[in-house]
Amino acid sequence: MTPCRPVGTVKIEGRNYSAQTDGIFLEHDTPVKVIEVDGTKITKKKKT
């Protein structure tokens, strides 16, 4: 995964996708959880 500021790239099942957070910045390789998919828009948050 690339850094998210708040948009970046995430790898899901071996494929890269553009995704965004809900406004927070995430560093490179931070584990994330997909919280919403709306068409081609993927929203994620930091995995706890």
N, C-alpha and C positions, 0 to 999 in steps of 0.2 A: 504494500500500500504506500502511496505517496502522502506527504503531509496534506492535511485538509485545512484550508483557510478561507471559507469553510467548505470549498469544493476541492475534491481530489480524486484519485483513482483507488479503487478497491478491487481485490481479487476474490471472486466468488466461484467456487467449483472449478478452479483453474483458468477462468476467463476474467479479463480486466474490464471494469465498468467505471464510468464517471459517476460519482456519488457526492452527496453533500451532507453536512451535519445540520443540526438545528441552530447554527450560529456560533458554535464553539470551534476552536482550533484544535486539531489533533496532530501529534507528531508522527513521523514515519514509522510504519509497522506497529501502530497501536491496535490491539485487538478491538474489533468493532462488531456490533450487532445491527443487522438491517431491521429498521422499525417500520418502514413504509415503502411500497413500490406503487407509483402512480404513472402508468404508461411507461415512459422511458426515464422517469425521475425516480432515483433511489435515495432515500434518506436513511442515515445511520447514526448511531450514537456509540460512545465508548462502552465497551463490554465491561460489566462489573462482576 
